[in-house]
Amino acid sequence: MTTAIKTVWLATAFVLAFIVMVWANIPIDFVVAMFAVGIVMVPYMLVKVLKEPFTAKKTFSNWYEDYPKQG
């Protein structure tokens, strides 16, 4: 598993934990601190995913996987 995928999973888990903590009425200081960390985490995740060295084996001439070109 690449580091970009791990970063996406970490950010997703963080956001879900944040939602649960807001719903569970955790003290506001902790929620605001998590919000501040999340503001940094999401752009970091975005940059990490966009800079991931990835090459696709398919081109537009291959059309779509779920709707192959006929004929």
Predicted model as a PDB file, atoms N, CA, C, CB and O in Angstrom, pLDDT in the B-factor column:
MODEL        1                                                                  
ATOM      1  N   MET A   1       0.850  -1.175   0.000  1.00 65.00           N  
ATOM      2  CA  MET A   1       0.000   0.000   0.000  1.00 65.00           C  
ATOM      3  C   MET A   1       0.895   1.236   0.000  1.00 65.00           C  
ATOM      4  CB  MET A   1      -0.967  -0.001   1.225  1.00 65.00           C  
ATOM      5  O   MET A   1       1.854   1.321   0.766  1.00 65.00           O  
ATOM      6  N   THR A   2       0.575   2.174  -0.852  1.00 79.00           N  
ATOM      7  CA  THR A   2       1.401   3.372  -0.960  1.00 79.00           C  
ATOM      8  C   THR A   2       1.134   4.328   0.198  1.00 79.00           C  
ATOM      9  CB  THR A   2       1.145   4.076  -2.294  1.00 79.00           C  
ATOM     10  O   THR A   2       0.136   4.216   0.910  1.00 79.00           O  
ATOM     11  N   THR A   3       2.046   5.258   0.360  1.00 85.00           N  
ATOM     12  CA  THR A   3       1.876   6.214   1.456  1.00 85.00           C  
ATOM     13  C   THR A   3       0.704   7.149   1.197  1.00 85.00           C  
ATOM     14  CB  THR A   3       3.154   7.026   1.657  1.00 85.00           C  
ATOM     15  O   THR A   3       0.101   7.652   2.145  1.00 85.00           O  
ATOM     16  N   ALA A   4       0.367   7.391  -0.071  1.00 88.00           N  
ATOM     17  CA  ALA A   4      -0.775   8.256  -0.368  1.00 88.00           C  
ATOM     18  C   ALA A   4      -2.074   7.610   0.098  1.00 88.00           C  
ATOM     19  CB  ALA A   4      -0.845   8.561  -1.873  1.00 88.00           C  
ATOM     20  O   ALA A   4      -2.942   8.286   0.651  1.00 88.00           O  
ATOM     21  N   ILE A   5      -2.210   6.311  -0.121  1.00 90.00           N  
ATOM     22  CA  ILE A   5      -3.421   5.608   0.320  1.00 90.00           C  
ATOM     23  C   ILE A   5      -3.500   5.618   1.847  1.00 90.00           C  
ATOM     24  CB  ILE A   5      -3.437   4.145  -0.216  1.00 90.00           C  
ATOM     25  O   ILE A   5      -4.576   5.817   2.411  1.00 90.00           O  
ATOM     26  N   LYS A   6      -2.382   5.408   2.507  1.00 93.00           N  
ATOM     27  CA  LYS A   6      -2.361   5.437   3.974  1.00 93.00           C  
ATOM     28  C   LYS A   6      -2.765   6.820   4.489  1.00 93.00           C  
ATOM     29  CB  LYS A   6      -0.957   5.058   4.506  1.00 93.00           C  
ATOM     30  O   LYS A   6      -3.479   6.937   5.485  1.00 93.00           O  
ATOM     31  N   THR A   7      -2.305   7.854   3.805  1.00 93.00           N  
ATOM     32  CA  THR A   7      -2.649   9.221   4.203  1.00 93.00           C  
ATOM     33  C   THR A   7      -4.137   9.478   4.027  1.00 93.00           C  
ATOM     34  CB  THR A   7      -1.840  10.239   3.390  1.00 93.00           C  
ATOM     35  O   THR A   7      -4.753  10.136   4.866  1.00 93.00           O  
ATOM     36  N   VAL A   8      -4.722   8.971   2.953  1.00 93.00           N  
ATOM     37  CA  VAL A   8      -6.164   9.136   2.730  1.00 93.00           C  
ATOM     38  C   VAL A   8      -6.944   8.406   3.813  1.00 93.00           C  
ATOM     39  CB  VAL A   8      -6.572   8.614   1.328  1.00 93.00           C  
ATOM     40  O   VAL A   8      -7.911   8.949   4.348  1.00 93.00           O  
ATOM     41  N   TRP A   9      -6.541   7.181   4.146  1.00 94.00           N  
ATOM     42  CA  TRP A   9      -7.232   6.438   5.209  1.00 94.00           C  
ATOM     43  C   TRP A   9      -7.104   7.145   6.556  1.00 94.00           C  
ATOM     44  CB  TRP A   9      -6.672   5.013   5.315  1.00 94.00           C  
ATOM     45  O   TRP A   9      -8.070   7.208   7.317  1.00 94.00           O  
ATOM     46  N   LEU A  10      -5.916   7.678   6.855  1.00 93.00           N  
ATOM     47  CA  LEU A  10      -5.715   8.394   8.122  1.00 93.00           C  
ATOM     48  C   LEU A  10      -6.606   9.633   8.184  1.00 93.00           C  
ATOM     49  CB  LEU A  10      -4.231   8.795   8.291  1.00 93.00           C  
ATOM     50  O   LEU A  10      -7.245   9.886   9.206  1.00 93.00           O  
ATOM     51  N   ALA A  11      -6.652  10.395   7.114  1.00 93.00           N  
ATOM     52  CA  ALA A  11      -7.487  11.599   7.087  1.00 93.00           C  
ATOM     53  C   ALA A  11      -8.971  11.248   7.198  1.00 93.00           C  
ATOM     54  CB  ALA A  11      -7.231  12.396   5.801  1.00 93.00           C  
ATOM     55  O   ALA A  11      -9.728  11.950   7.868  1.00 93.00           O  
ATOM     56  N   THR A  12      -9.383  10.167   6.544  1.00 93.00           N  
ATOM     57  CA  THR A  12     -10.786   9.734   6.628  1.00 93.00           C  
ATOM     58  C   THR A  12     -11.141   9.317   8.047  1.00 93.00           C  
ATOM     59  CB  THR A  12     -11.054   8.570   5.657  1.00 93.00           C  
ATOM     60  O   THR A  12     -12.194   9.689   8.563  1.00 93.00           O  
ATOM     61  N   ALA A  13     -10.265   8.547   8.674  1.00 95.00           N  
ATOM     62  CA  ALA A  13     -10.506   8.132  10.063  1.00 95.00           C  
ATOM     63  C   ALA A  13     -10.535   9.342  10.998  1.00 95.00           C  
ATOM     64  CB  ALA A  13      -9.422   7.135  10.524  1.00 95.00           C  
ATOM     65  O   ALA A  13     -11.336   9.391  11.931  1.00 95.00           O  
ATOM     66  N   PHE A  14      -9.671  10.303  10.747  1.00 93.00           N  
ATOM     67  CA  PHE A  14      -9.634  11.517  11.564  1.00 93.00           C  
ATOM     68  C   PHE A  14     -10.941  12.293  11.446  1.00 93.00           C  
ATOM     69  CB  PHE A  14      -8.455  12.405  11.150  1.00 93.00           C  
ATOM     70  O   PHE A  14     -11.487  12.748  12.451  1.00 93.00           O  
ATOM     71  N   VAL A  15     -11.440  12.446  10.232  1.00 92.00           N  
ATOM     72  CA  VAL A  15     -12.693  13.171  10.021  1.00 92.00           C  
ATOM     73  C   VAL A  15     -13.855  12.438  10.685  1.00 92.00           C  
ATOM     74  CB  VAL A  15     -12.968  13.350   8.516  1.00 92.00           C  
ATOM     75  O   VAL A  15     -14.713  13.072  11.301  1.00 92.00           O  
ATOM     76  N   LEU A  16     -13.893  11.126  10.570  1.00 94.00           N  
ATOM     77  CA  LEU A  16     -14.956  10.358  11.227  1.00 94.00           C  
ATOM     78  C   LEU A  16     -14.875  10.473  12.752  1.00 94.00           C  
ATOM     79  CB  LEU A  16     -14.876   8.883  10.810  1.00 94.00           C  
ATOM     80  O   LEU A  16     -15.898  10.595  13.425  1.00 94.00           O  
ATOM     81  N   ALA A  17     -13.649  10.432  13.293  1.00 93.00           N  
ATOM     82  CA  ALA A  17     -13.480  10.618  14.740  1.00 93.00           C  
ATOM     83  C   ALA A  17     -13.930  12.017  15.153  1.00 93.00           C  
ATOM     84  CB  ALA A  17     -12.006  10.386  15.153  1.00 93.00           C  
ATOM     85  O   ALA A  17     -14.540  12.191  16.208  1.00 93.00           O  
ATOM     86  N   PHE A  18     -13.633  12.998  14.334  1.00 92.00           N  
ATOM     87  CA  PHE A  18     -14.064  14.373  14.618  1.00 92.00           C  
ATOM     88  C   PHE A  18     -15.589  14.459  14.658  1.00 92.00           C  
ATOM     89  CB  PHE A  18     -13.502  15.350  13.558  1.00 92.00           C  
ATOM     90  O   PHE A  18     -16.152  15.091  15.552  1.00 92.00           O  
ATOM     91  N   ILE A  19     -16.248  13.836  13.710  1.00 92.00           N  
ATOM     92  CA  ILE A  19     -17.713  13.854  13.666  1.00 92.00           C  
ATOM     93  C   ILE A  19     -18.298  13.197  14.910  1.00 92.00           C  
ATOM     94  CB  ILE A  19     -18.227  13.142  12.401  1.00 92.00           C  
ATOM     95  O   ILE A  19     -19.249  13.706  15.503  1.00 92.00           O  
ATOM     96  N   VAL A  20     -17.722  12.063  15.301  1.00 94.00           N  
ATOM     97  CA  VAL A  20     -18.220  11.367  16.497  1.00 94.00           C  
ATOM     98  C   VAL A  20     -18.008  12.218  17.737  1.00 94.00           C  
ATOM     99  CB  VAL A  20     -17.522  10.003  16.667  1.00 94.00           C  
ATOM    100  O   VAL A  20     -18.871  12.261  18.613  1.00 94.00           O  
ATOM    101  N   MET A  21     -16.873  12.894  17.822  1.00 92.00           N  
ATOM    102  CA  MET A  21     -16.598  13.714  19.014  1.00 92.00           C  
ATOM    103  C   MET A  21     -17.519  14.927  19.088  1.00 92.00           C  
ATOM    104  CB  MET A  21     -15.137  14.175  19.016  1.00 92.00           C  
ATOM    105  O   MET A  21     -17.915  15.334  20.180  1.00 92.00           O  
ATOM    106  N   VAL A  22     -17.857  15.498  17.960  1.00 90.00           N  
ATOM    107  CA  VAL A  22     -18.821  16.606  17.965  1.00 90.00           C  
ATOM    108  C   VAL A  22     -20.186  16.091  18.396  1.00 90.00           C  
ATOM    109  CB  VAL A  22     -18.910  17.275  16.565  1.00 90.00           C  
ATOM    110  O   VAL A  22     -20.874  16.735  19.189  1.00 90.00           O  
ATOM    111  N   TRP A  23     -20.579  14.937  17.878  1.00 92.00           N  
ATOM    112  CA  TRP A  23     -21.879  14.343  18.211  1.00 92.00           C  
ATOM    113  C   TRP A  23     -21.961  13.947  19.683  1.00 92.00           C  
ATOM    114  CB  TRP A  23     -22.140  13.121  17.333  1.00 92.00           C  
ATOM    115  O   TRP A  23     -23.032  14.017  20.286  1.00 92.00           O  
ATOM    116  N   ALA A  24     -20.818  13.526  20.270  1.00 94.00           N  
ATOM    117  CA  ALA A  24     -20.798  13.045  21.651  1.00 94.00           C  
ATOM    118  C   ALA A  24     -20.599  14.167  22.668  1.00 94.00           C  
ATOM    119  CB  ALA A  24     -19.706  12.019  21.816  1.00 94.00           C  
ATOM    120  O   ALA A  24     -20.417  13.893  23.855  1.00 94.00           O  
ATOM    121  N   ASN A  25     -20.632  15.415  22.226  1.00 88.00           N  
ATOM    122  CA  ASN A  25     -20.481  16.579  23.119  1.00 88.00           C  
ATOM    123  C   ASN A  25     -19.162  16.566  23.903  1.00 88.00           C  
ATOM    124  CB  ASN A  25     -21.648  16.631  24.099  1.00 88.00           C  
ATOM    125  O   ASN A  25     -19.146  16.824  25.106  1.00 88.00           O  
ATOM    126  N   ILE A  26     -18.078  16.269  23.223  1.00 90.00           N  
ATOM    127  CA  ILE A  26     -16.743  16.368  23.813  1.00 90.00           C  
ATOM    128  C   ILE A  26     -16.477  17.859  24.055  1.00 90.00           C  
ATOM    129  CB  ILE A  26     -15.628  15.716  22.873  1.00 90.00           C  
ATOM    130  O   ILE A  26     -17.008  18.697  23.325  1.00 90.00           O  
ATOM    131  N   PRO A  27     -15.671  18.205  25.061  1.00 92.00           N  
ATOM    132  CA  PRO A  27     -15.406  19.631  25.336  1.00 92.00           C  
ATOM    133  C   PRO A  27     -14.931  20.393  24.090  1.00 92.00           C  
ATOM    134  CB  PRO A  27     -14.354  19.761  26.443  1.00 92.00           C  
ATOM    135  O   PRO A  27     -14.153  19.880  23.286  1.00 92.00           O  
ATOM    136  N   ILE A  28     -15.411  21.599  23.961  1.00 92.00           N  
ATOM    137  CA  ILE A  28     -15.208  22.407  22.756  1.00 92.00           C  
ATOM    138  C   ILE A  28     -13.734  22.684  22.485  1.00 92.00           C  
ATOM    139  CB  ILE A  28     -15.957  23.718  22.880  1.00 92.00           C  
ATOM    140  O   ILE A  28     -13.342  22.811  21.325  1.00 92.00           O  
ATOM    141  N   ASP A  29     -12.909  22.781  23.525  1.00 93.00           N  
ATOM    142  CA  ASP A  29     -11.480  23.038  23.321  1.00 93.00           C  
ATOM    143  C   ASP A  29     -10.834  21.919  22.518  1.00 93.00           C  
ATOM    144  CB  ASP A  29     -10.764  23.197  24.670  1.00 93.00           C  
ATOM    145  O   ASP A  29     -10.029  22.175  21.622  1.00 93.00           O  
ATOM    146  N   PHE A  30     -11.183  20.691  22.835  1.00 91.00           N  
ATOM    147  CA  PHE A  30     -10.630  19.544  22.121  1.00 91.00           C  
ATOM    148  C   PHE A  30     -11.142  19.494  20.687  1.00 91.00           C  
ATOM    149  CB  PHE A  30     -10.976  18.244  22.849  1.00 91.00           C  
ATOM    150  O   PHE A  30     -10.391  19.171  19.767  1.00 91.00           O  
ATOM    151  N   VAL A  31     -12.403  19.809  20.499  1.00 90.00           N  
ATOM    152  CA  VAL A  31     -12.987  19.797  19.158  1.00 90.00           C  
ATOM    153  C   VAL A  31     -12.343  20.873  18.289  1.00 90.00           C  
ATOM    154  CB  VAL A  31     -14.513  20.008  19.228  1.00 90.00           C  
ATOM    155  O   VAL A  31     -12.054  20.627  17.118  1.00 90.00           O  
ATOM    156  N   VAL A  32     -12.115  22.053  18.841  1.00 93.00           N  
ATOM    157  CA  VAL A  32     -11.471  23.132  18.083  1.00 93.00           C  
ATOM    158  C   VAL A  32     -10.033  22.760  17.742  1.00 93.00           C  
ATOM    159  CB  VAL A  32     -11.504  24.454  18.880  1.00 93.00           C  
ATOM    160  O   VAL A  32      -9.561  23.074  16.650  1.00 93.00           O  
ATOM    161  N   ALA A  33      -9.330  22.098  18.655  1.00 94.00           N  
ATOM    162  CA  ALA A  33      -7.963  21.651  18.373  1.00 94.00           C  
ATOM    163  C   ALA A  33      -7.960  20.618  17.243  1.00 94.00           C  
ATOM    164  CB  ALA A  33      -7.311  21.055  19.645  1.00 94.00           C  
ATOM    165  O   ALA A  33      -7.108  20.669  16.356  1.00 94.00           O  
ATOM    166  N   MET A  34      -8.901  19.695  17.275  1.00 92.00           N  
ATOM    167  CA  MET A  34      -8.995  18.705  16.195  1.00 92.00           C  
ATOM    168  C   MET A  34      -9.339  19.385  14.872  1.00 92.00           C  
ATOM    169  CB  MET A  34     -10.053  17.631  16.533  1.00 92.00           C  
ATOM    170  O   MET A  34      -8.830  18.991  13.823  1.00 92.00           O  
ATOM    171  N   PHE A  35     -10.188  20.391  14.913  1.00 92.00           N  
ATOM    172  CA  PHE A  35     -10.538  21.132  13.705  1.00 92.00           C  
ATOM    173  C   PHE A  35      -9.303  21.801  13.104  1.00 92.00           C  
ATOM    174  CB  PHE A  35     -11.616  22.185  14.014  1.00 92.00           C  
ATOM    175  O   PHE A  35      -9.111  21.795  11.888  1.00 92.00           O  
ATOM    176  N   ALA A  36      -8.467  22.379  13.972  1.00 95.00           N  
ATOM    177  CA  ALA A  36      -7.243  23.037  13.507  1.00 95.00           C  
ATOM    178  C   ALA A  36      -6.289  22.024  12.873  1.00 95.00           C  
ATOM    179  CB  ALA A  36      -6.546  23.764  14.674  1.00 95.00           C  
ATOM    180  O   ALA A  36      -5.664  22.315  11.853  1.00 95.00           O  
ATOM    181  N   VAL A  37      -6.177  20.856  13.463  1.00 93.00           N  
ATOM    182  CA  VAL A  37      -5.330  19.808  12.889  1.00 93.00           C  
ATOM    183  C   VAL A  37      -5.905  19.358  11.551  1.00 93.00           C  
ATOM    184  CB  VAL A  37      -5.205  18.603  13.860  1.00 93.00           C  
ATOM    185  O   VAL A  37      -5.151  19.109  10.610  1.00 93.00           O  
ATOM    186  N   GLY A  38      -7.223  19.249  11.452  1.00 91.00           N  
ATOM    187  CA  GLY A  38      -7.873  18.835  10.216  1.00 91.00           C  
ATOM    188  C   GLY A  38      -7.666  19.819   9.083  1.00 91.00           C  
ATOM    189  O   GLY A  38      -7.576  19.425   7.920  1.00 91.00           O  
ATOM    190  N   ILE A  39      -7.590  21.114   9.422  1.00 93.00           N  
ATOM    191  CA  ILE A  39      -7.355  22.141   8.401  1.00 93.00           C  
ATOM    192  C   ILE A  39      -5.990  21.936   7.750  1.00 93.00           C  
ATOM    193  CB  ILE A  39      -7.448  23.558   9.018  1.00 93.00           C  
ATOM    194  O   ILE A  39      -5.817  22.227   6.567  1.00 93.00           O  
ATOM    195  N   VAL A  40      -5.032  21.444   8.509  1.00 94.00           N  
ATOM    196  CA  VAL A  40      -3.700  21.172   7.961  1.00 94.00           C  
ATOM    197  C   VAL A  40      -3.664  19.799   7.285  1.00 94.00           C  
ATOM    198  CB  VAL A  40      -2.632  21.245   9.075  1.00 94.00           C  
ATOM    199  O   VAL A  40      -2.998  19.622   6.264  1.00 94.00           O  
ATOM    200  N   MET A  41      -4.378  18.838   7.855  1.00 93.00           N  
ATOM    201  CA  MET A  41      -4.314  17.454   7.379  1.00 93.00           C  
ATOM    202  C   MET A  41      -4.896  17.284   5.971  1.00 93.00           C  
ATOM    203  CB  MET A  41      -5.051  16.546   8.346  1.00 93.00           C  
ATOM    204  O   MET A  41      -4.317  16.567   5.154  1.00 93.00           O  
ATOM    205  N   VAL A  42      -6.001  17.913   5.680  1.00 91.00           N  
ATOM    206  CA  VAL A  42      -6.655  17.721   4.379  1.00 91.00           C  
ATOM    207  C   VAL A  42      -5.812  18.274   3.222  1.00 91.00           C  
ATOM    208  CB  VAL A  42      -8.031  18.394   4.381  1.00 91.00           C  
ATOM    209  O   VAL A  42      -5.653  17.570   2.224  1.00 91.00           O  
ATOM    210  N   PRO A  43      -5.265  19.490   3.300  1.00 93.00           N  
ATOM    211  CA  PRO A  43      -4.374  19.925   2.206  1.00 93.00           C  
ATOM    212  C   PRO A  43      -3.112  19.060   2.089  1.00 93.00           C  
ATOM    213  CB  PRO A  43      -3.969  21.382   2.417  1.00 93.00           C  
ATOM    214  O   PRO A  43      -2.634  18.814   0.982  1.00 93.00           O  
ATOM    215  N   TYR A  44      -2.574  18.602   3.219  1.00 93.00           N  
ATOM    216  CA  TYR A  44      -1.416  17.696   3.178  1.00 93.00           C  
ATOM    217  C   TYR A  44      -1.773  16.425   2.422  1.00 93.00           C  
ATOM    218  CB  TYR A  44      -0.933  17.348   4.610  1.00 93.00           C  
ATOM    219  O   TYR A  44      -0.992  15.954   1.595  1.00 93.00           O  
ATOM    220  N   MET A  45      -2.947  15.869   2.698  1.00 92.00           N  
ATOM    221  CA  MET A  45      -3.408  14.674   2.003  1.00 92.00           C  
ATOM    222  C   MET A  45      -3.526  14.951   0.509  1.00 92.00           C  
ATOM    223  CB  MET A  45      -4.758  14.199   2.573  1.00 92.00           C  
ATOM    224  O   MET A  45      -3.116  14.123  -0.305  1.00 92.00           O  
ATOM    225  N   LEU A  46      -4.070  16.082   0.144  1.00 93.00           N  
ATOM    226  CA  LEU A  46      -4.246  16.446  -1.252  1.00 93.00           C  
ATOM    227  C   LEU A  46      -2.902  16.516  -1.978  1.00 93.00           C  
ATOM    228  CB  LEU A  46      -4.974  17.783  -1.361  1.00 93.00           C  
ATOM    229  O   LEU A  46      -2.755  15.968  -3.070  1.00 93.00           O  
ATOM    230  N   VAL A  47      -1.937  17.181  -1.378  1.00 93.00           N  
ATOM    231  CA  VAL A  47      -0.614  17.291  -1.991  1.00 93.00           C  
ATOM    232  C   VAL A  47       0.040  15.925  -2.094  1.00 93.00           C  
ATOM    233  CB  VAL A  47       0.277  18.246  -1.188  1.00 93.00           C  
ATOM    234  O   VAL A  47       0.672  15.615  -3.103  1.00 93.00           O  
ATOM    235  N   LYS A  48      -0.102  15.116  -1.072  1.00 92.00           N  
ATOM    236  CA  LYS A  48       0.491  13.774  -1.066  1.00 92.00           C  
ATOM    237  C   LYS A  48      -0.083  12.919  -2.200  1.00 92.00           C  
ATOM    238  CB  LYS A  48       0.249  13.084   0.295  1.00 92.00           C  
ATOM    239  O   LYS A  48       0.657  12.207  -2.878  1.00 92.00           O  
ATOM    240  N   VAL A  49      -1.389  12.989  -2.403  1.00 91.00           N  
ATOM    241  CA  VAL A  49      -2.031  12.204  -3.460  1.00 91.00           C  
ATOM    242  C   VAL A  49      -1.629  12.725  -4.833  1.00 91.00           C  
ATOM    243  CB  VAL A  49      -3.563  12.238  -3.306  1.00 91.00           C  
ATOM    244  O   VAL A  49      -1.348  11.936  -5.735  1.00 91.00           O  
ATOM    245  N   LEU A  50      -1.598  14.048  -5.002  1.00 92.00           N  
ATOM    246  CA  LEU A  50      -1.272  14.610  -6.311  1.00 92.00           C  
ATOM    247  C   LEU A  50       0.193  14.403  -6.699  1.00 92.00           C  
ATOM    248  CB  LEU A  50      -1.595  16.084  -6.327  1.00 92.00           C  
ATOM    249  O   LEU A  50       0.508  14.344  -7.887  1.00 92.00           O  
ATOM    250  N   LYS A  51       1.082  14.292  -5.730  1.00 91.00           N  
ATOM    251  CA  LYS A  51       2.494  14.086  -6.031  1.00 91.00           C  
ATOM    252  C   LYS A  51       2.876  12.610  -6.086  1.00 91.00           C  
ATOM    253  CB  LYS A  51       3.342  14.789  -5.003  1.00 91.00           C  
ATOM    254  O   LYS A  51       4.035  12.281  -6.342  1.00 91.00           O  
ATOM    255  N   GLU A  52       1.930  11.730  -5.851  1.00 89.00           N  
ATOM    256  CA  GLU A  52       2.200  10.290  -5.899  1.00 89.00           C  
ATOM    257  C   GLU A  52       2.599   9.902  -7.326  1.00 89.00           C  
ATOM    258  CB  GLU A  52       0.952   9.468  -5.428  1.00 89.00           C  
ATOM    259  O   GLU A  52       1.885  10.228  -8.275  1.00 89.00           O  
ATOM    260  N   PRO A  53       3.736   9.206  -7.486  1.00 88.00           N  
ATOM    261  CA  PRO A  53       4.123   8.785  -8.837  1.00 88.00           C  
ATOM    262  C   PRO A  53       3.211   7.664  -9.322  1.00 88.00           C  
ATOM    263  CB  PRO A  53       5.598   8.324  -8.867  1.00 88.00           C  
ATOM    264  O   PRO A  53       3.319   6.527  -8.863  1.00 88.00           O  
ATOM    265  N   PHE A  54       2.331   7.979 -10.228  1.00 81.00           N  
ATOM    266  CA  PHE A  54       1.344   7.022 -10.714  1.00 81.00           C  
ATOM    267  C   PHE A  54       1.282   7.108 -12.224  1.00 81.00           C  
ATOM    268  CB  PHE A  54      -0.051   7.284 -10.091  1.00 81.00           C  
ATOM    269  O   PHE A  54       1.177   8.195 -12.792  1.00 81.00           O  
ATOM    270  N   THR A  55       1.348   5.973 -12.860  1.00 80.00           N  
ATOM    271  CA  THR A  55       1.186   5.936 -14.304  1.00 80.00           C  
ATOM    272  C   THR A  55       0.083   4.954 -14.646  1.00 80.00           C  
ATOM    273  CB  THR A  55       2.509   5.549 -15.007  1.00 80.00           C  
ATOM    274  O   THR A  55       0.039   3.843 -14.118  1.00 80.00           O  
ATOM    275  N   ALA A  56      -0.793   5.367 -15.519  1.00 75.00           N  
ATOM    276  CA  ALA A  56      -1.900   4.520 -15.941  1.00 75.00           C  
ATOM    277  C   ALA A  56      -1.496   3.744 -17.186  1.00 75.00           C  
ATOM    278  CB  ALA A  56      -3.171   5.360 -16.208  1.00 75.00           C  
ATOM    279  O   ALA A  56      -0.772   4.247 -18.045  1.00 75.00           O  
ATOM    280  N   LYS A  57      -1.974   2.524 -17.262  1.00 77.00           N  
ATOM    281  CA  LYS A  57      -1.672   1.690 -18.418  1.00 77.00           C  
ATOM    282  C   LYS A  57      -2.687   1.886 -19.539  1.00 77.00           C  
ATOM    283  CB  LYS A  57      -1.628   0.229 -18.009  1.00 77.00           C  
ATOM    284  O   LYS A  57      -2.466   1.451 -20.669  1.00 77.00           O  
ATOM    285  N   LYS A  58      -3.778   2.529 -19.225  1.00 72.00           N  
ATOM    286  CA  LYS A  58      -4.836   2.730 -20.214  1.00 72.00           C  
ATOM    287  C   LYS A  58      -4.809   4.155 -20.739  1.00 72.00           C  
ATOM    288  CB  LYS A  58      -6.212   2.413 -19.610  1.00 72.00           C  
ATOM    289  O   LYS A  58      -4.342   5.079 -20.072  1.00 72.00           O  
ATOM    290  N   THR A  59      -5.319   4.306 -21.945  1.00 73.00           N  
ATOM    291  CA  THR A  59      -5.411   5.626 -22.560  1.00 73.00           C  
ATOM    292  C   THR A  59      -6.859   5.877 -22.934  1.00 73.00           C  
ATOM    293  CB  THR A  59      -4.483   5.742 -23.808  1.00 73.00           C  
ATOM    294  O   THR A  59      -7.720   5.022 -22.729  1.00 73.00           O  
ATOM    295  N   PHE A  60      -7.122   7.043 -23.480  1.00 71.00           N  
ATOM    296  CA  PHE A  60      -8.494   7.344 -23.887  1.00 71.00           C  
ATOM    297  C   PHE A  60      -8.937   6.472 -25.048  1.00 71.00           C  
ATOM    298  CB  PHE A  60      -8.623   8.810 -24.265  1.00 71.00           C  
ATOM    299  O   PHE A  60     -10.134   6.287 -25.263  1.00 71.00           O  
ATOM    300  N   SER A  61      -7.987   5.937 -25.795  1.00 70.00           N  
ATOM    301  CA  SER A  61      -8.367   5.036 -26.894  1.00 70.00           C  
ATOM    302  C   SER A  61      -8.916   3.712 -26.378  1.00 70.00           C  
ATOM    303  CB  SER A  61      -7.166   4.774 -27.802  1.00 70.00           C  
ATOM    304  O   SER A  61      -9.576   2.984 -27.120  1.00 70.00           O  
ATOM    305  N   ASN A  62      -8.646   3.388 -25.092  1.00 63.00           N  
ATOM    306  CA  ASN A  62      -9.206   2.176 -24.481  1.00 63.00           C  
ATOM    307  C   ASN A  62     -10.660   2.369 -24.060  1.00 63.00           C  
ATOM    308  CB  ASN A  62      -8.373   1.763 -23.270  1.00 63.00           C  
ATOM    309  O   ASN A  62     -11.315   1.411 -23.649  1.00 63.00           O  
ATOM    310  N   TRP A  63     -11.157   3.560 -24.156  1.00 70.00           N  
ATOM    311  CA  TRP A  63     -12.508   3.943 -23.781  1.00 70.00           C  
ATOM    312  C   TRP A  63     -12.721   3.736 -22.298  1.00 70.00           C  
ATOM    313  CB  TRP A  63     -13.537   3.151 -24.581  1.00 70.00           C  
ATOM    314  O   TRP A  63     -11.793   3.945 -21.516  1.00 70.00           O  
ATOM    315  N   TYR A  64     -13.901   3.335 -21.884  1.00 71.00           N  
ATOM    316  CA  TYR A  64     -14.211   3.152 -20.473  1.00 71.00           C  
ATOM    317  C   TYR A  64     -14.216   1.673 -20.127  1.00 71.00           C  
ATOM    318  CB  TYR A  64     -15.565   3.789 -20.124  1.00 71.00           C  
ATOM    319  O   TYR A  64     -14.589   0.842 -20.955  1.00 71.00           O  
ATOM    320  N   GLU A  65     -13.801   1.338 -18.901  1.00 68.00           N  
ATOM    321  CA  GLU A  65     -13.787  -0.070 -18.498  1.00 68.00           C  
ATOM    322  C   GLU A  65     -15.188  -0.644 -18.372  1.00 68.00           C  
ATOM    323  CB  GLU A  65     -13.053  -0.230 -17.184  1.00 68.00           C  
ATOM    324  O   GLU A  65     -15.411  -1.804 -18.717  1.00 68.00           O  
ATOM    325  N   ASP A  66     -16.129   0.140 -17.886  1.00 68.00           N  
ATOM    326  CA  ASP A  66     -17.471  -0.372 -17.668  1.00 68.00           C  
ATOM    327  C   ASP A  66     -18.365  -0.261 -18.907  1.00 68.00           C  
ATOM    328  CB  ASP A  66     -18.106   0.361 -16.521  1.00 68.00           C  
ATOM    329  O   ASP A  66     -19.486  -0.770 -18.904  1.00 68.00           O  
ATOM    330  N   TYR A  67     -17.885   0.390 -19.952  1.00 67.00           N  
ATOM    331  CA  TYR A  67     -18.669   0.539 -21.175  1.00 67.00           C  
ATOM    332  C   TYR A  67     -17.694   0.454 -22.362  1.00 67.00           C  
ATOM    333  CB  TYR A  67     -19.477   1.908 -21.182  1.00 67.00           C  
ATOM    334  O   TYR A  67     -17.317   1.474 -22.939  1.00 67.00           O  
ATOM    335  N   PRO A  68     -17.293  -0.770 -22.715  1.00 66.00           N  
ATOM    336  CA  PRO A  68     -16.294  -0.908 -23.789  1.00 66.00           C  
ATOM    337  C   PRO A  68     -16.815  -0.418 -25.123  1.00 66.00           C  
ATOM    338  CB  PRO A  68     -15.859  -2.355 -23.920  1.00 66.00           C  
ATOM    339  O   PRO A  68     -18.014  -0.458 -25.400  1.00 66.00           O  
ATOM    340  N   LYS A  69     -15.892   0.043 -25.938  1.00 68.00           N  
ATOM    341  CA  LYS A  69     -16.242   0.537 -27.276  1.00 68.00           C  
ATOM    342  C   LYS A  69     -16.623  -0.637 -28.164  1.00 68.00           C  
ATOM    343  CB  LYS A  69     -15.062   1.337 -27.904  1.00 68.00           C  
ATOM    344  O   LYS A  69     -15.909  -1.638 -28.226  1.00 68.00           O  
ATOM    345  N   GLN A  70     -17.724  -0.511 -28.834  1.00 68.00           N  
ATOM    346  CA  GLN A  70     -18.215  -1.559 -29.723  1.00 68.00           C  
ATOM    347  C   GLN A  70     -17.715  -1.319 -31.137  1.00 68.00           C  
ATOM    348  CB  GLN A  70     -19.752  -1.620 -29.699  1.00 68.00           C  
ATOM    349  O   GLN A  70     -17.841  -0.219 -31.675  1.00 68.00           O  
ATOM    350  N   GLY A  71     -17.143  -2.365 -31.739  1.00 58.00           N  
ATOM    351  CA  GLY A  71     -16.772  -2.295 -33.144  1.00 58.00           C  
ATOM    352  C   GLY A  71     -15.540  -1.575 -33.343  1.00 58.00           C  
ATOM    353  O   GLY A  71     -15.089  -1.427 -34.479  1.00 58.00           O  
TER     354      GLY A  71                                                      
ENDMDL                                                                          
END                                                                             
